[in-house]
Amino acid sequence: MSTPTIVIAGAGQAGSRTAASLRELGFEGRVVLVGDEPHLPYQRPPLSKGHLTGAAARDNLWLHPWTFYDHHEIELRLSKRVNRIDRPNNRVELAGGEILDYDHLVLALGARNRTLPLDGNELDGVVGLRNLAEADDIRERLARARRLVVVGGGFIGLEVAATAVKLGLDAVVVEIADQLMGRVLSAQMAGFVLDAHRARGLRVELGTSVTGLTGTAGRVSAVTTTDGREFPADMVLVGIGAAPNTNLAEDAGLRVDNGIVVDEYLATDDAQISAVGDCTSCPNRFAGGTRVRLESVHNATAQPRALAARLVGRPELYDSVPWFWSDQGDLKLQIAGLGVQSSHAVLRGDVDSGRFSVFCFHDGVLRSVESLNRPGDHMAARKLLALGNCLTPEQARDPDFDLRAHIAAHSIGDPVVPAHRATSPRAAG
Ligand SMILES: Cc1cc2nc3c(=O)[nH]c(=O)nc-3n(C[C@H](O)[C@H](O)[C@H](O)COP(=O)(O)OP(=O)(O)OC[C@H]3O[C@@H](n4cnc5c(N)ncnc54)[C@H](O)[C@@H]3O)c2cc1C
């Protein structure tokens, strides 16, 4: 019998983790990891943080060194784009015509940045941030720029804006909604973060959107907004979210609905094709069982682990508490769970000290916890959410209530699964 081949399309966080997990779990067949970028698989979070100031060394970006792939016999095909999936013949076609046969295909294609539907996108100085090449370019531009406008008050926009302020730029964030990070954060936490950014010198304009990008001699010079204002800029970062890379799947006739549709085992409708990471739409217990598409390192590592287990014959439900972090200058935000639909927010800790958490409840059930500079609460929250409905708002509010002892007491026996339904607050749009 010939050795089975698993082809992984997309050599980012999820693709690389799938290959590594397959080997960790003893898969002995051929593993081919195909990516269209020229670099070794790397982590993206530093791109909007330490990489821009030089605080994060380039060598620390790589998820594994070259030797790792050699040692584990993972065939890396870099600078190679997968152009087509030929399902009837179980093979993929790479740019340039090379054909790879597969016994199983994993789609780990990530997401791409949304662009503004406006003239002026092509002006020099209008940038987006998703990959290393763009981060290198932004780092150089930040060193020369004086005035930055960030379009979109989401995680990536705020991380870059906070860095720009630290570097001495005059930075403005223009956000269409009336709160920052509105898709993912409670009003309480967003309000605190807004005040903190403003206190550090970042201008934030809420409730207004961009109507135009103007330029001089091909270079961006200003951003105009719906309220008739004009913000001078020599650099504009567009951070208005990302769309999943689903074209390959769609062209191959796979089901797509804000992501490649997979079940709790990361399987598509084709038994020989699975999908993981930012490009997937997957049922999630913490979203009441509805399908969500998540953009986070946790999701891009936990899904591949569950998938690899199934591919080696030990099926494992993908059932891990979602979590996420964002470092915005000295503000260290950590979020566990999915809870923007929550109706009851409870504060724990001291807001004035800048170290506190917001515990979000819905129908009395803990849905998510947002922690600012309180990593202990975040770790406890992940355990509490995994355990199910075991914390009351009163307990969360009480500073003397010992969360760790409470978790230890409830960890004996089976986890309690909460009987709640919800939409997808931490979901990527
Ligand atoms: C700037 C930035 C900062 C972030 N910060 C955080 C953070 O602080 N915390 C956090 O939890 N998450 C963060 N994230 C999100 C996190 O990095 C992603 O969720 C994670 O990288 C997703 O992994 P992935 O493998 O699904 O996608 P990716 O890492 O994007 O990898 C997908 C790869 O597939 C390639 N590809 C696409 N189409 C093809 C094709 N047809 N053929 C071959 N290759 C293809 C892409 O070029 C890419 O290399 C951040 C993301 C960005 C962009």
The ligand as an SDF file (V2000), in Angstrom:
LIG
                    3D

 53 58  0  0  0  0  0  0  0  0999 V2000
   -1.4050   42.1460   12.0420 C   0  0  0  0  0  0  0  0  0  0  0  0
   -2.1180   41.0510   12.7770 C   0  0  0  0  0  0  0  0  0  0  0  0
   -2.1050   41.0130   14.1610 C   0  0  0  0  0  0  0  0  0  0  0  0
   -2.7600   39.9850   14.8510 C   0  0  0  0  0  0  0  0  0  0  0  0
   -2.7350   39.9870   16.2130 N   0  0  0  0  0  0  0  0  0  0  0  0
   -3.3460   38.9800   16.8940 C   0  0  0  0  0  0  0  0  0  0  0  0
   -3.2910   38.9380   18.3130 C   0  0  0  0  0  0  0  0  0  0  0  0
   -2.7460   39.8160   18.9610 O   0  0  0  0  0  0  0  0  0  0  0  0
   -3.8690   37.8840   18.9340 N   0  0  0  0  0  0  0  0  0  0  0  0
   -4.5000   36.8790   18.2410 C   0  0  0  0  0  0  0  0  0  0  0  0
   -5.0080   35.9290   18.8630 O   0  0  0  0  0  0  0  0  0  0  0  0
   -4.5910   36.9200   16.8990 N   0  0  0  0  0  0  0  0  0  0  0  0
   -4.0170   37.9300   16.2030 C   0  0  0  0  0  0  0  0  0  0  0  0
   -4.0830   37.9710   14.8370 N   0  0  0  0  0  0  0  0  0  0  0  0
   -4.8540   36.9170   14.1360 C   0  0  0  0  0  0  0  0  0  0  0  0
   -4.0140   35.6680   13.8840 C   0  0  0  0  0  0  0  0  0  0  0  0
   -2.7220   36.0020   13.4490 O   0  0  0  0  0  0  0  0  0  0  0  0
   -4.7310   34.8310   12.8310 C   0  0  0  0  0  0  0  0  0  0  0  0
   -5.9600   34.4520   13.3850 O   0  0  0  0  0  0  0  0  0  0  0  0
   -3.9360   33.6020   12.3980 C   0  0  0  0  0  0  0  0  0  0  0  0
   -2.7470   33.9760   11.7730 O   0  0  0  0  0  0  0  0  0  0  0  0
   -4.7690   32.7520   11.4650 C   0  0  0  0  0  0  0  0  0  0  0  0
   -4.0170   31.6950   10.9840 O   0  0  0  0  0  0  0  0  0  0  0  0
   -4.3800   31.0410    9.5660 P   0  0  0  0  0  0  0  0  0  0  0  0
   -3.3360   30.0250    9.2970 O   0  0  0  0  0  0  0  0  0  0  0  0
   -5.7940   30.6890    9.5450 O   0  0  0  0  0  0  0  0  0  0  0  0
   -4.2040   32.2330    8.5340 O   0  0  0  0  0  0  0  0  0  0  0  0
   -2.8620   32.9420    8.1360 P   0  0  0  0  0  0  0  0  0  0  0  0
   -1.9020   32.9740    9.2560 O   0  0  0  0  0  0  0  0  0  0  0  0
   -3.2860   34.2280    7.5220 O   0  0  0  0  0  0  0  0  0  0  0  0
   -2.2450   31.9910    6.9900 O   0  0  0  0  0  0  0  0  0  0  0  0
   -2.8860   31.7420    5.7680 C   0  0  0  0  0  0  0  0  0  0  0  0
   -1.7940   31.5810    4.7230 C   0  0  0  0  0  0  0  0  0  0  0  0
   -2.3450   31.0190    3.5460 O   0  0  0  0  0  0  0  0  0  0  0  0
   -1.7880   31.6880    2.4190 C   0  0  0  0  0  0  0  0  0  0  0  0
   -2.6570   31.4560    1.2650 N   0  0  0  0  0  0  0  0  0  0  0  0
   -3.8610   32.0130    1.0020 C   0  0  0  0  0  0  0  0  0  0  0  0
   -4.3540   31.5430   -0.1770 N   0  0  0  0  0  0  0  0  0  0  0  0
   -3.4320   30.6530   -0.6440 C   0  0  0  0  0  0  0  0  0  0  0  0
   -3.3590   29.8190   -1.8090 C   0  0  0  0  0  0  0  0  0  0  0  0
   -4.3470   29.7960   -2.7300 N   0  0  0  0  0  0  0  0  0  0  0  0
   -2.2690   29.0490   -1.9860 N   0  0  0  0  0  0  0  0  0  0  0  0
   -1.2660   29.0370   -1.0740 C   0  0  0  0  0  0  0  0  0  0  0  0
   -1.2700   29.7960    0.0410 N   0  0  0  0  0  0  0  0  0  0  0  0
   -2.3510   30.5900    0.2590 C   0  0  0  0  0  0  0  0  0  0  0  0
   -1.7290   33.1270    2.9190 C   0  0  0  0  0  0  0  0  0  0  0  0
   -0.8780   33.9280    2.1230 O   0  0  0  0  0  0  0  0  0  0  0  0
   -1.1780   32.9080    4.3180 C   0  0  0  0  0  0  0  0  0  0  0  0
    0.2120   32.8050    4.3040 O   0  0  0  0  0  0  0  0  0  0  0  0
   -3.4580   38.9830   14.1240 C   0  0  0  0  0  0  0  0  0  0  0  0
   -3.4820   39.0340   12.7100 C   0  0  0  0  0  0  0  0  0  0  0  0
   -2.8220   40.0430   12.0460 C   0  0  0  0  0  0  0  0  0  0  0  0
   -2.8720   40.0850   10.5340 C   0  0  0  0  0  0  0  0  0  0  0  0
  1  2  1  0
  2  3  1  0
  2 52  2  0
  3  4  2  0
  4  5  1  0
  4 50  1  0
  5  6  2  0
  6  7  1  0
  6 13  1  0
  7  8  2  0
  7  9  1  0
  9 10  1  0
 10 11  2  0
 10 12  1  0
 12 13  2  0
 13 14  1  0
 14 15  1  0
 14 50  1  0
 15 16  1  0
 16 17  1  0
 16 18  1  0
 18 19  1  0
 18 20  1  0
 20 21  1  0
 20 22  1  0
 22 23  1  0
 23 24  1  0
 24 25  2  0
 24 26  1  0
 24 27  1  0
 27 28  1  0
 28 29  2  0
 28 30  1  0
 28 31  1  0
 31 32  1  0
 32 33  1  0
 33 34  1  0
 33 48  1  0
 34 35  1  0
 35 36  1  0
 35 46  1  0
 36 37  1  0
 36 45  1  0
 37 38  2  0
 38 39  1  0
 39 40  1  0
 39 45  2  0
 40 41  1  0
 40 42  2  0
 42 43  1  0
 43 44  2  0
 44 45  1  0
 46 47  1  0
 46 48  1  0
 48 49  1  0
 50 51  2  0
 51 52  1  0
 52 53  1  0
M  END
$$$$
